[in-house]
Amino acid sequence: MAEKRDYYEVLGLSKNASDDEIKKAYRKLARQYHPDVNKASDAEAKFKEVKEAYDVLSDSGKRARYDQYGHIDPNQGMGGGFGGGGDFGGFGDIFDMFFGGGGRRDPNAPQRGNDLQYAMTIEFKEAVFGKETDITIPRTENCDTCFGSGAKPGTKPETCSVCHGSGQQEVVQNTPFGRMVNRRSCSHCGGRGQIIREKCPTCAGSGKVKKQRKIHVRIPAGVDDGAQLRMSGEGEGGLRGGPAGDLYIVIRVKPDEFFDREGDDIYCEFPLTFAQAALGDEIEVPTLTGKAKVKIPAGTQTGRYFRLKGQGVPRLRGIGNGDQHIKVVVVTPSNLSEEQKELLRQFAALDGEHTHENEQSFFDRMKRAFRGE
């Protein structure tokens, strides 16, 4: 198995990177390796690597554990890890074996169903304005024939005669440390505490069946890449009357050809001709909702930003919208006609400038300077 790369290295950051730097690095790399944009064979693997690094470093608790222990988190293997809980996993069995203690769970008690995760890819503007859609997910549900009991209709499960419903067997052993009680899952009922004599013909005694379930999803306006939507009770069905789990929808947003997003603000570039930049103009620029006019003052330099207040993304947790920032780029003309060239020569002459046609080139002058001439 390949060794995991350092999460800071994955995002191209130092270990003292700020939360804002982590977020910006993730957005940049996520756009670069998004499987819907990058068709390279390793793009999806790199996208997942970037997402995993961001999930850890963007969470203060997970980041602190990672900074201290690296990839070998002491909680791993104990029901924990970077996304786990921490019920001490296998250590409970060791304590039970030597001390005979522990609060054992009732195998026949109601059990909550598993949570599910679904990745949904949406367009840039769908994330901005929100969307309603239907998705179809595979999940296990309680069998409609036996209602989750696993027993054939008209019958019911029987209490295991070996473990008497506890789901565990006790074996007493004499060891150098004294008499030890070893508890293990009942071999007769498989730890269920019950025996099904006549199994349900639909689910073969499992009490569960696989189904394709259509679910209506409302994506709120302003959702961002990597966000999770929780749909309560839409996960897998519970056991023995337990509640269903939840469905978590992970949002992946396709990059836009014109707009970039940072938080609730959007950024774009807009080209200006030399004449527009020098003389000033009023231009029309695209926005998320249509077009807007922007006044360009005379003498505008390339790289200057103009702000359109309230033309950004709706704030997911707040009121109003972010802003749109427009970076103007002065485009140097190419394929000039002879008349246009002559006009530029006249302009240069009026401005006191000399063209390369009238004196030695820059590189020739550089060579002469190095030669000391």
C-alpha positions as CSV (number, residue, x, y, z in Angstrom):
1,M,0.0,0.0,0.0
2,A,1.4,3.4,-1.0
3,E,2.4,5.7,1.9
4,K,0.2,8.7,2.3
5,R,1.7,12.1,1.5
6,D,1.8,14.8,4.1
7,Y,-1.4,16.8,4.0
8,Y,0.4,20.1,4.0
9,E,2.5,18.9,1.1
10,V,-0.6,17.9,-0.8
11,L,-2.0,21.4,-0.5
12,G,1.4,23.0,-1.1
13,L,1.4,24.8,2.3
14,S,3.6,25.2,5.3
15,K,2.6,23.9,8.7
16,N,1.8,27.4,10.0
17,A,-0.6,28.1,7.1
18,S,-3.7,30.1,8.1
19,D,-7.3,28.8,7.7
20,D,-7.7,31.2,4.8
21,E,-4.6,29.9,3.0
22,I,-5.8,26.4,3.5
23,K,-9.2,27.2,2.0
24,K,-7.6,29.1,-1.0
25,A,-5.2,26.3,-1.7
26,Y,-8.0,23.7,-1.6
27,R,-10.2,25.7,-4.0
28,K,-7.4,26.1,-6.5
29,L,-6.4,22.4,-6.5
30,A,-10.0,21.2,-6.5
31,R,-10.7,23.2,-9.6
32,Q,-7.5,21.9,-11.2
33,Y,-8.1,18.2,-10.5
34,H,-12.0,18.1,-10.6
35,P,-12.9,14.9,-12.6
36,D,-15.4,16.8,-14.6
37,V,-12.8,19.2,-15.9
38,N,-9.5,17.3,-15.8
39,K,-9.6,14.1,-17.9
40,A,-6.1,12.8,-16.8
41,S,-6.1,9.2,-15.6
42,D,-4.9,10.2,-12.1
43,A,-7.1,13.4,-11.7
44,E,-9.8,11.7,-9.6
45,A,-7.3,10.2,-7.3
46,K,-5.6,13.6,-6.8
47,F,-8.9,15.2,-6.3
48,K,-9.7,12.8,-3.5
49,E,-6.3,13.3,-2.0
50,V,-6.8,17.1,-2.0
51,K,-10.3,16.7,-0.5
52,E,-9.0,14.4,2.3
53,A,-6.2,16.8,3.2
54,Y,-8.6,19.7,3.3
55,D,-11.1,17.8,5.4
56,V,-8.4,17.3,8.1
57,L,-6.6,20.6,8.0
58,S,-9.8,22.7,7.8
59,D,-11.0,21.2,11.1
60,S,-9.1,22.6,14.1
61,G,-9.5,19.4,16.2
62,K,-8.4,17.1,13.4
63,R,-5.6,19.4,12.4
64,A,-4.2,19.5,16.0
65,R,-4.2,15.7,16.2
66,Y,-2.6,15.4,12.8
67,D,0.1,18.0,13.7
68,Q,0.9,15.9,16.8
69,Y,0.6,12.3,15.5
70,G,0.6,12.6,11.7
71,H,-1.3,9.9,9.8
72,I,-1.0,7.5,12.7
73,D,-3.7,8.9,14.9
74,P,-3.9,7.0,18.3
75,N,-7.7,7.0,18.0
76,Q,-7.5,4.9,14.8
77,G,-8.3,1.2,15.4
78,M,-10.3,2.3,18.5
79,G,-13.5,3.4,16.7
80,G,-11.9,6.8,16.1
81,G,-9.5,8.1,13.5
82,F,-10.0,11.5,12.0
83,G,-13.7,11.0,11.5
84,G,-14.5,8.5,14.2
85,G,-16.1,8.4,17.6
86,G,-14.0,6.6,20.2
87,D,-15.7,3.7,21.9
88,F,-12.3,1.9,22.3
89,G,-13.2,-0.8,19.7
90,G,-11.2,-4.0,20.4
91,F,-10.0,-3.0,23.9
92,G,-13.5,-3.7,25.2
93,D,-13.1,-7.4,24.4
94,I,-9.7,-7.5,26.1
95,F,-11.2,-6.0,29.3
96,D,-14.1,-8.4,29.2
97,M,-11.8,-11.3,28.8
98,F,-9.6,-10.5,31.8
99,F,-12.1,-8.8,34.1
100,G,-15.4,-10.1,33.1
101,G,-16.9,-6.6,33.2
102,G,-18.4,-4.2,30.7
103,G,-21.8,-3.0,29.8
104,R,-22.8,-5.4,27.0
105,R,-25.4,-4.2,24.5
106,D,-28.7,-6.1,24.2
107,P,-28.5,-7.8,20.8
108,N,-32.3,-7.5,20.5
109,A,-32.5,-3.8,21.3
110,P,-33.5,-1.4,18.5
111,Q,-30.5,-0.3,16.4
112,R,-30.2,2.8,14.3
113,G,-29.6,2.3,10.6
114,N,-26.4,3.3,8.8
115,D,-25.8,6.7,7.4
116,L,-25.3,7.0,3.6
117,Q,-23.2,9.4,1.5
118,Y,-24.0,10.5,-2.0
119,A,-21.8,12.7,-4.2
120,M,-23.7,15.2,-6.4
121,T,-22.0,17.3,-9.1
122,I,-23.8,20.5,-10.0
123,E,-23.1,23.5,-12.3
124,F,-21.5,26.7,-11.0
125,K,-24.7,28.8,-11.4
126,E,-26.8,26.0,-9.8
127,A,-24.7,26.4,-6.7
128,V,-25.2,30.1,-6.8
129,F,-29.0,30.1,-7.3
130,G,-29.9,26.8,-5.8
131,K,-31.6,23.8,-7.4
132,E,-34.3,21.2,-6.8
133,T,-33.9,17.8,-8.3
134,D,-34.6,14.1,-7.7
135,I,-31.8,11.6,-7.1
136,T,-32.0,7.8,-6.9
137,I,-29.9,6.0,-4.3
138,P,-29.5,2.3,-3.5
139,R,-30.1,1.5,0.2
140,T,-31.2,-1.3,2.4
141,E,-34.7,-1.1,3.9
142,N,-36.8,-3.2,6.2
143,C,-38.4,-6.1,4.4
144,D,-42.1,-5.4,3.6
145,T,-42.9,-9.1,4.0
146,C,-41.6,-9.7,7.5
147,F,-41.4,-6.0,8.6
148,G,-37.7,-6.5,9.5
149,S,-38.0,-9.5,11.8
150,G,-36.5,-12.0,9.3
151,A,-39.1,-14.6,10.2
152,K,-41.6,-16.1,7.8
153,P,-45.1,-14.4,8.1
154,G,-47.1,-16.2,10.8
155,T,-43.9,-17.1,12.8
156,K,-41.5,-15.2,15.0
157,P,-37.9,-15.5,16.1
158,E,-37.2,-17.6,19.2
159,T,-34.8,-16.8,22.0
160,C,-31.5,-18.6,21.6
161,S,-31.4,-21.6,24.0
162,V,-27.6,-21.3,24.4
163,C,-27.1,-17.7,25.3
164,H,-30.6,-17.1,26.5
165,G,-30.9,-14.0,24.4
166,S,-27.7,-12.2,25.4
167,G,-25.9,-12.9,22.2
168,Q,-22.8,-13.9,24.1
169,Q,-21.2,-17.1,25.6
170,E,-19.0,-17.2,28.6
171,V,-16.1,-19.5,28.9
172,V,-14.3,-19.8,32.3
173,Q,-10.5,-20.4,32.0
174,N,-7.9,-21.2,34.6
175,T,-4.8,-19.0,34.0
176,P,-1.6,-18.1,35.9
177,F,-3.5,-15.0,36.9
178,G,-6.5,-16.9,38.3
179,R,-9.9,-17.8,36.9
180,M,-10.7,-15.6,33.8
181,V,-14.1,-15.2,32.1
182,N,-13.9,-14.9,28.3
183,R,-16.9,-13.6,26.6
184,R,-17.5,-14.1,22.9
185,S,-20.3,-14.0,20.4
186,C,-22.7,-16.9,20.7
187,S,-21.8,-19.5,18.0
188,H,-25.3,-20.8,18.0
189,C,-27.2,-17.6,17.1
190,G,-24.3,-15.6,15.7
191,G,-24.6,-13.0,18.5
192,R,-28.2,-12.1,17.6
193,G,-29.7,-13.6,20.7
194,Q,-32.5,-15.2,18.6
195,I,-33.0,-18.1,16.3
196,I,-35.1,-17.9,13.2
197,R,-36.6,-21.4,12.5
198,E,-38.5,-20.4,9.4
199,K,-36.9,-17.6,7.4
200,C,-38.8,-15.0,5.4
201,P,-38.8,-16.0,1.7
202,T,-38.3,-12.4,0.6
203,C,-35.2,-11.4,2.6
204,A,-33.9,-14.9,3.4
205,G,-34.0,-14.1,7.2
206,S,-32.0,-10.9,7.1
207,G,-34.9,-8.6,7.6
208,K,-33.5,-6.3,5.0
209,V,-33.9,-5.8,1.2
210,K,-32.0,-3.7,-1.3
211,K,-34.1,-1.0,-3.0
212,Q,-33.6,2.0,-5.3
213,R,-35.2,5.0,-3.6
214,K,-36.0,8.3,-5.3
215,I,-35.5,11.3,-3.1
216,H,-36.3,15.0,-3.7
217,V,-33.4,17.3,-2.9
218,R,-33.5,21.0,-2.4
219,I,-30.0,22.6,-2.8
220,P,-30.0,26.0,-1.1
221,A,-28.7,29.1,-3.0
222,G,-25.1,29.9,-2.2
223,V,-23.9,26.4,-1.5
224,D,-20.2,25.9,-2.1
225,D,-18.0,23.1,-3.3
226,G,-17.4,20.4,-0.6
227,A,-20.6,21.3,1.4
228,Q,-22.6,18.5,2.9
229,L,-26.4,18.5,3.0
230,R,-28.0,16.3,5.7
231,M,-31.3,14.6,5.0
232,S,-32.6,13.1,8.3
233,G,-34.0,9.6,8.1
234,E,-33.1,9.0,4.5
235,G,-30.2,6.6,5.2
236,E,-30.6,2.8,5.7
237,G,-33.4,1.4,7.8
238,G,-32.9,0.5,11.4
239,L,-33.0,-2.9,13.0
240,R,-35.7,-4.1,15.3
241,G,-37.7,-0.9,15.1
242,G,-34.7,1.4,15.4
243,P,-34.7,4.7,13.5
244,A,-33.3,5.0,10.0
245,G,-29.9,6.6,9.4
246,D,-29.3,9.9,7.6
247,L,-28.2,10.7,4.1
248,Y,-25.3,13.1,3.6
249,I,-25.1,14.7,0.1
250,V,-21.6,16.0,-0.7
251,I,-21.8,18.8,-3.2
252,R,-19.2,19.1,-6.0
253,V,-19.4,22.3,-8.0
254,K,-18.1,22.4,-11.6
255,P,-15.7,25.3,-12.3
256,D,-17.0,28.1,-14.5
257,E,-15.2,29.3,-17.6
258,F,-15.5,33.0,-16.7
259,F,-16.1,33.4,-13.0
260,D,-14.0,32.3,-10.0
261,R,-15.5,32.2,-6.5
262,E,-13.9,33.0,-3.2
263,G,-16.5,32.7,-0.4
264,D,-19.5,34.9,-1.4
265,D,-17.5,37.0,-3.8
266,I,-16.8,36.3,-7.4
267,Y,-13.9,37.4,-9.6
268,C,-13.5,37.7,-13.4
269,E,-11.2,39.3,-15.9
270,F,-12.3,41.6,-18.7
271,P,-10.2,42.8,-21.7
272,L,-9.7,46.5,-22.6
273,T,-8.3,47.9,-25.7
274,F,-5.5,50.4,-25.5
275,A,-7.8,53.2,-26.5
276,Q,-10.4,52.3,-23.9
277,A,-7.8,52.2,-21.2
278,A,-6.2,55.5,-22.3
279,L,-9.3,57.5,-23.1
280,G,-11.8,55.9,-20.7
281,D,-15.1,54.2,-21.7
282,E,-18.2,52.6,-20.4
283,I,-18.2,48.9,-20.8
284,E,-20.8,46.1,-20.3
285,V,-19.6,43.1,-18.3
286,P,-21.3,39.8,-17.6
287,T,-22.7,39.2,-14.1
288,L,-24.4,36.2,-12.5
289,T,-27.8,37.7,-13.3
290,G,-27.2,39.4,-16.7
291,K,-25.1,42.4,-17.7
292,A,-23.9,45.5,-15.8
293,K,-22.3,48.8,-17.0
294,V,-18.9,49.8,-15.6
295,K,-17.3,53.2,-16.1
296,I,-13.6,53.0,-17.0
297,P,-11.7,56.2,-16.2
298,A,-9.1,57.6,-18.6
299,G,-5.6,56.3,-17.9
300,T,-6.7,53.0,-16.4
301,Q,-3.8,50.6,-15.9
302,T,-3.9,46.8,-16.6
303,G,-4.6,44.8,-13.4
304,R,-6.9,47.4,-11.8
305,Y,-10.0,46.0,-10.0
306,F,-13.6,47.4,-10.2
307,R,-16.3,46.3,-7.7
308,L,-19.9,45.6,-8.4
309,K,-21.5,45.6,-4.9
310,G,-24.1,42.9,-4.3
311,Q,-23.5,41.1,-7.6
312,G,-21.8,38.1,-5.9
313,V,-23.2,34.9,-4.4
314,P,-26.2,34.8,-2.0
315,R,-25.0,34.4,1.5
316,L,-25.9,30.9,2.7
317,R,-26.0,32.0,6.4
318,G,-26.8,35.6,6.3
319,I,-28.6,38.4,4.4
320,G,-27.7,39.8,0.9
321,N,-25.1,38.8,-1.6
322,G,-21.3,39.1,-1.9
323,D,-19.6,41.3,-4.5
324,Q,-18.3,40.9,-8.0
325,H,-14.7,42.0,-8.6
326,I,-13.6,42.8,-12.2
327,K,-9.9,42.8,-13.1
328,V,-9.3,44.7,-16.4
329,V,-6.5,43.6,-18.6
330,V,-5.2,45.9,-21.4
331,V,-4.8,43.9,-24.5
332,T,-1.9,44.8,-26.8
333,P,-3.1,45.0,-30.4
334,S,-1.7,42.6,-33.0
335,N,-1.9,42.3,-36.8
336,L,-2.0,46.1,-37.2
337,S,-2.5,47.7,-40.6
338,E,0.1,50.1,-42.0
339,E,-2.2,53.0,-41.3
340,Q,-2.6,51.9,-37.7
341,K,1.2,51.5,-37.3
342,E,1.7,55.0,-38.7
343,L,-0.8,56.5,-36.2
344,L,1.0,54.8,-33.4
345,R,4.4,56.2,-34.6
346,Q,2.9,59.6,-34.7
347,F,1.5,59.1,-31.1
348,A,5.0,57.9,-29.9
349,A,6.6,61.0,-31.5
350,L,4.2,63.4,-29.9
351,D,4.8,61.7,-26.6
352,G,8.5,62.0,-27.0
353,E,9.0,58.3,-27.4
354,H,11.3,56.5,-29.9
355,T,10.2,53.4,-31.7
356,H,12.5,50.3,-32.2
357,E,12.4,51.1,-35.9
358,N,14.4,54.3,-35.3
359,E,17.1,53.0,-33.0
360,Q,18.9,49.9,-32.0
361,S,16.9,47.2,-30.3
362,F,16.7,46.7,-26.6
363,F,18.7,43.5,-26.9
364,D,21.4,45.1,-29.0
365,R,21.8,47.8,-26.4
366,M,22.0,45.2,-23.6
367,K,24.8,43.4,-25.5
368,R,26.7,46.6,-25.9
369,A,26.3,47.4,-22.2
370,F,27.8,44.0,-21.2
371,R,30.7,44.5,-23.5
372,G,31.3,47.9,-21.9
373,E,30.9,49.9,-25.1
